[in-house]
Amino acid sequence: MLYKFYQQHIFPHLLNQVMQTPSLMDLRRELLLPIEGEVLEIGFGTGLNLPFYQNVDVVYALEPNLEIFQLAETRIRDSAILVEHLAGKAKQLDFADNRLDHVVSTWTLCSVQQIEQCLAEIYRVLKPGGCLHLVEHVLHPENLYNELLGAKSTEFP
Protein backbone atom coordinates (compact mmCIF):
# COMPACT_ATOMS: atom_id res chain seq x y z
CA MET A 1 0.00 0.00 0.00
CA LEU A 2 2.82 2.41 0.85
CA TYR A 3 4.62 1.52 -2.38
CA LYS A 4 1.48 2.21 -4.43
CA PHE A 5 1.06 5.59 -2.73
CA TYR A 6 4.69 6.43 -3.47
CA GLN A 7 4.34 5.35 -7.13
CA GLN A 8 1.17 7.38 -7.64
CA HIS A 9 1.76 10.54 -5.63
CA ILE A 10 5.46 11.06 -4.90
CA PHE A 11 7.53 9.39 -7.63
CA PRO A 12 5.96 11.26 -10.59
CA HIS A 13 6.71 14.66 -9.04
CA LEU A 14 10.18 13.63 -7.91
CA LEU A 15 11.02 12.30 -11.36
CA ASN A 16 9.74 15.48 -12.99
CA GLN A 17 12.05 17.63 -10.84
CA VAL A 18 15.15 15.46 -11.04
CA MET A 19 15.02 15.07 -14.83
CA GLN A 20 14.99 18.77 -15.71
CA THR A 21 18.39 19.95 -14.52
CA PRO A 22 20.12 22.36 -16.93
CA SER A 23 22.66 19.76 -18.06
CA LEU A 24 19.95 17.18 -18.80
CA MET A 25 17.88 19.75 -20.68
CA ASP A 26 20.97 20.60 -22.77
CA LEU A 27 21.33 16.92 -23.69
CA ARG A 28 17.67 16.81 -24.68
CA ARG A 29 18.10 19.88 -26.88
CA GLU A 30 21.15 18.45 -28.64
CA LEU A 31 19.46 15.10 -29.24
CA LEU A 32 16.04 16.30 -30.37
CA LEU A 33 16.30 19.57 -32.31
CA PRO A 34 17.23 17.88 -35.63
CA ILE A 35 14.29 15.44 -35.50
CA GLU A 36 11.49 15.69 -38.09
CA GLY A 37 8.40 13.72 -39.11
CA GLU A 38 6.63 11.03 -37.09
CA VAL A 39 8.23 10.25 -33.73
CA LEU A 40 7.65 7.56 -31.14
CA GLU A 41 8.94 8.51 -27.71
CA ILE A 42 9.40 5.51 -25.43
CA GLY A 43 8.99 6.61 -21.83
CA PHE A 44 7.37 9.99 -22.56
CA GLY A 45 7.18 10.71 -18.83
CA THR A 46 6.14 14.24 -17.96
CA GLY A 47 6.79 15.62 -21.45
CA LEU A 48 10.15 17.24 -20.75
CA ASN A 49 11.27 16.62 -24.35
CA LEU A 50 8.34 18.48 -25.93
CA PRO A 51 9.99 21.93 -26.20
CA PHE A 52 12.79 20.43 -28.28
CA TYR A 53 10.64 18.84 -30.99
CA GLN A 54 10.67 21.72 -33.46
CA ASN A 55 9.82 20.06 -36.80
CA VAL A 56 7.79 16.97 -35.99
CA ASP A 57 4.37 16.09 -37.35
CA VAL A 58 3.29 13.95 -34.40
CA VAL A 59 4.77 12.49 -31.23
CA TYR A 60 3.40 9.12 -30.16
CA ALA A 61 3.92 9.24 -26.41
CA LEU A 62 4.45 5.73 -25.06
CA GLU A 63 4.00 6.04 -21.29
CA PRO A 64 2.39 3.20 -19.34
CA ASN A 65 2.43 5.10 -16.02
CA LEU A 66 -0.72 7.25 -16.14
CA GLU A 67 0.23 9.19 -13.01
CA ILE A 68 3.44 10.34 -14.66
CA PHE A 69 1.71 11.08 -17.97
CA GLN A 70 -0.88 13.26 -16.21
CA LEU A 71 1.95 15.62 -15.25
CA ALA A 72 2.57 16.14 -18.99
CA GLU A 73 -0.93 17.49 -19.69
CA THR A 74 0.00 21.17 -19.29
CA ARG A 75 3.09 20.80 -21.48
CA ILE A 76 1.03 19.02 -24.13
CA ARG A 77 -1.71 21.64 -24.02
CA ASP A 78 0.86 24.46 -24.32
CA SER A 79 2.64 22.78 -27.24
CA ALA A 80 1.77 23.20 -30.91
CA ILE A 81 2.77 19.57 -31.48
CA LEU A 82 0.20 16.82 -31.88
CA VAL A 83 0.78 14.27 -29.09
CA GLU A 84 -0.99 10.91 -29.02
CA HIS A 85 -0.74 8.96 -25.78
CA LEU A 86 -0.05 5.22 -25.95
CA ALA A 87 -0.25 3.19 -22.75
CA GLY A 88 1.34 0.02 -24.15
CA LYS A 89 4.78 -1.50 -23.76
CA ALA A 90 7.89 -1.08 -25.90
CA LYS A 91 8.16 -4.83 -26.42
CA GLN A 92 4.97 -4.83 -28.52
CA LEU A 93 4.50 -1.63 -30.52
CA ASP A 94 1.18 -1.09 -32.26
CA PHE A 95 2.60 0.30 -35.50
CA ALA A 96 2.98 -1.08 -39.00
CA ASP A 97 6.44 -2.04 -40.20
CA ASN A 98 8.58 0.84 -41.53
CA ARG A 99 6.16 3.46 -40.22
CA LEU A 100 8.16 5.92 -38.10
CA ASP A 101 10.89 8.40 -38.92
CA HIS A 102 12.40 8.42 -35.43
CA VAL A 103 12.20 6.64 -32.09
CA VAL A 104 13.35 8.53 -29.00
CA SER A 105 14.23 7.15 -25.59
CA THR A 106 15.74 9.36 -22.92
CA TRP A 107 16.76 7.64 -19.69
CA THR A 108 14.27 4.79 -20.20
CA LEU A 109 15.61 1.73 -22.03
CA CYS A 110 17.95 0.83 -19.18
CA SER A 111 14.90 -0.21 -17.19
CA VAL A 112 12.97 -2.00 -19.93
CA GLN A 113 12.56 -5.73 -19.47
CA GLN A 114 12.98 -7.97 -22.51
CA ILE A 115 15.33 -5.50 -24.16
CA GLU A 116 15.99 -7.74 -27.18
CA GLN A 117 12.30 -7.76 -28.03
CA CYS A 118 12.07 -4.00 -27.49
CA LEU A 119 15.03 -3.28 -29.79
CA ALA A 120 13.60 -5.63 -32.43
CA GLU A 121 10.30 -3.74 -32.28
CA ILE A 122 12.07 -0.40 -32.63
CA TYR A 123 13.93 -1.70 -35.67
CA ARG A 124 10.69 -3.08 -37.14
CA VAL A 125 8.73 0.17 -36.88
CA LEU A 126 11.48 2.50 -38.10
CA LYS A 127 11.45 3.44 -41.78
CA PRO A 128 14.57 2.60 -43.78
CA GLY A 129 16.95 5.39 -42.84
CA GLY A 130 15.01 6.05 -39.64
CA CYS A 131 16.91 6.60 -36.43
CA LEU A 132 16.82 5.65 -32.76
CA HIS A 133 17.84 8.62 -30.60
CA LEU A 134 18.98 7.40 -27.22
CA VAL A 135 20.37 8.85 -24.00
CA GLU A 136 21.03 6.63 -21.00
CA HIS A 137 22.64 7.11 -17.63
CA VAL A 138 23.58 3.51 -16.85
CA LEU A 139 24.42 0.37 -18.76
CA HIS A 140 21.65 -2.18 -19.08
CA PRO A 141 22.23 -5.37 -17.09
CA GLU A 142 21.84 -7.45 -20.25
CA ASN A 143 25.15 -7.39 -22.09
CA LEU A 144 23.48 -7.79 -25.52
CA TYR A 145 21.92 -4.33 -25.20
CA ASN A 146 25.33 -2.81 -24.59
CA GLU A 147 26.89 -4.70 -27.50
CA LEU A 148 24.11 -3.80 -29.96
CA LEU A 149 24.30 -0.13 -29.13
CA GLY A 150 28.05 0.03 -28.65
CA ALA A 151 27.40 1.25 -25.12
CA LYS A 152 30.37 2.29 -23.06
CA SER A 153 30.60 3.28 -19.45
CA THR A 154 31.66 6.88 -18.94
CA GLU A 155 32.53 8.30 -15.57
CA PHE A 156 31.54 11.86 -14.93
CA PRO A 157 33.47 14.05 -12.48
C-alpha positions as CSV (number, residue, x, y, z in Angstrom):
1,M,0.0,0.0,0.0
2,L,2.8,2.4,0.9
3,Y,4.6,1.5,-2.4
4,K,1.5,2.2,-4.4
5,F,1.1,5.6,-2.7
6,Y,4.7,6.4,-3.5
7,Q,4.3,5.4,-7.1
8,Q,1.2,7.4,-7.6
9,H,1.8,10.5,-5.6
10,I,5.5,11.1,-4.9
11,F,7.5,9.4,-7.6
12,P,6.0,11.3,-10.6
13,H,6.7,14.7,-9.0
14,L,10.2,13.6,-7.9
15,L,11.0,12.3,-11.4
16,N,9.7,15.5,-13.0
17,Q,12.0,17.6,-10.8
18,V,15.2,15.5,-11.0
19,M,15.0,15.1,-14.8
20,Q,15.0,18.8,-15.7
21,T,18.4,19.9,-14.5
22,P,20.1,22.4,-16.9
23,S,22.7,19.8,-18.1
24,L,19.9,17.2,-18.8
25,M,17.9,19.7,-20.7
26,D,21.0,20.6,-22.8
27,L,21.3,16.9,-23.7
28,R,17.7,16.8,-24.7
29,R,18.1,19.9,-26.9
30,E,21.2,18.4,-28.6
31,L,19.5,15.1,-29.2
32,L,16.0,16.3,-30.4
33,L,16.3,19.6,-32.3
34,P,17.2,17.9,-35.6
35,I,14.3,15.4,-35.5
36,E,11.5,15.7,-38.1
37,G,8.4,13.7,-39.1
38,E,6.6,11.0,-37.1
39,V,8.2,10.3,-33.7
40,L,7.7,7.6,-31.1
41,E,8.9,8.5,-27.7
42,I,9.4,5.5,-25.4
43,G,9.0,6.6,-21.8
44,F,7.4,10.0,-22.6
45,G,7.2,10.7,-18.8
46,T,6.1,14.2,-18.0
47,G,6.8,15.6,-21.5
48,L,10.2,17.2,-20.8
49,N,11.3,16.6,-24.3
50,L,8.3,18.5,-25.9
51,P,10.0,21.9,-26.2
52,F,12.8,20.4,-28.3
53,Y,10.6,18.8,-31.0
54,Q,10.7,21.7,-33.5
55,N,9.8,20.1,-36.8
56,V,7.8,17.0,-36.0
57,D,4.4,16.1,-37.4
58,V,3.3,13.9,-34.4
59,V,4.8,12.5,-31.2
60,Y,3.4,9.1,-30.2
61,A,3.9,9.2,-26.4
62,L,4.5,5.7,-25.1
63,E,4.0,6.0,-21.3
64,P,2.4,3.2,-19.3
65,N,2.4,5.1,-16.0
66,L,-0.7,7.2,-16.1
67,E,0.2,9.2,-13.0
68,I,3.4,10.3,-14.7
69,F,1.7,11.1,-18.0
70,Q,-0.9,13.3,-16.2
71,L,1.9,15.6,-15.3
72,A,2.6,16.1,-19.0
73,E,-0.9,17.5,-19.7
74,T,0.0,21.2,-19.3
75,R,3.1,20.8,-21.5
76,I,1.0,19.0,-24.1
77,R,-1.7,21.6,-24.0
78,D,0.9,24.5,-24.3
79,S,2.6,22.8,-27.2
80,A,1.8,23.2,-30.9
81,I,2.8,19.6,-31.5
82,L,0.2,16.8,-31.9
83,V,0.8,14.3,-29.1
84,E,-1.0,10.9,-29.0
85,H,-0.7,9.0,-25.8
86,L,0.0,5.2,-26.0
87,A,-0.3,3.2,-22.8
88,G,1.3,0.0,-24.1
89,K,4.8,-1.5,-23.8
90,A,7.9,-1.1,-25.9
91,K,8.2,-4.8,-26.4
92,Q,5.0,-4.8,-28.5
93,L,4.5,-1.6,-30.5
94,D,1.2,-1.1,-32.3
95,F,2.6,0.3,-35.5
96,A,3.0,-1.1,-39.0
97,D,6.4,-2.0,-40.2
98,N,8.6,0.8,-41.5
99,R,6.2,3.5,-40.2
100,L,8.2,5.9,-38.1
101,D,10.9,8.4,-38.9
102,H,12.4,8.4,-35.4
103,V,12.2,6.6,-32.1
104,V,13.4,8.5,-29.0
105,S,14.2,7.2,-25.6
106,T,15.7,9.4,-22.9
107,W,16.8,7.6,-19.7
108,T,14.3,4.8,-20.2
109,L,15.6,1.7,-22.0
110,C,18.0,0.8,-19.2
111,S,14.9,-0.2,-17.2
112,V,13.0,-2.0,-19.9
113,Q,12.6,-5.7,-19.5
114,Q,13.0,-8.0,-22.5
115,I,15.3,-5.5,-24.2
116,E,16.0,-7.7,-27.2
117,Q,12.3,-7.8,-28.0
118,C,12.1,-4.0,-27.5
119,L,15.0,-3.3,-29.8
120,A,13.6,-5.6,-32.4
121,E,10.3,-3.7,-32.3
122,I,12.1,-0.4,-32.6
123,Y,13.9,-1.7,-35.7
124,R,10.7,-3.1,-37.1
125,V,8.7,0.2,-36.9
126,L,11.5,2.5,-38.1
127,K,11.5,3.4,-41.8
128,P,14.6,2.6,-43.8
129,G,17.0,5.4,-42.8
130,G,15.0,6.0,-39.6
131,C,16.9,6.6,-36.4
132,L,16.8,5.6,-32.8
133,H,17.8,8.6,-30.6
134,L,19.0,7.4,-27.2
135,V,20.4,8.9,-24.0
136,E,21.0,6.6,-21.0
137,H,22.6,7.1,-17.6
138,V,23.6,3.5,-16.8
139,L,24.4,0.4,-18.8
140,H,21.7,-2.2,-19.1
141,P,22.2,-5.4,-17.1
142,E,21.8,-7.5,-20.3
143,N,25.2,-7.4,-22.1
144,L,23.5,-7.8,-25.5
145,Y,21.9,-4.3,-25.2
146,N,25.3,-2.8,-24.6
147,E,26.9,-4.7,-27.5
148,L,24.1,-3.8,-30.0
149,L,24.3,-0.1,-29.1
150,G,28.1,0.0,-28.6
151,A,27.4,1.3,-25.1
152,K,30.4,2.3,-23.1
153,S,30.6,3.3,-19.4
154,T,31.7,6.9,-18.9
155,E,32.5,8.3,-15.6
156,F,31.5,11.9,-14.9
157,P,33.5,14.1,-12.5
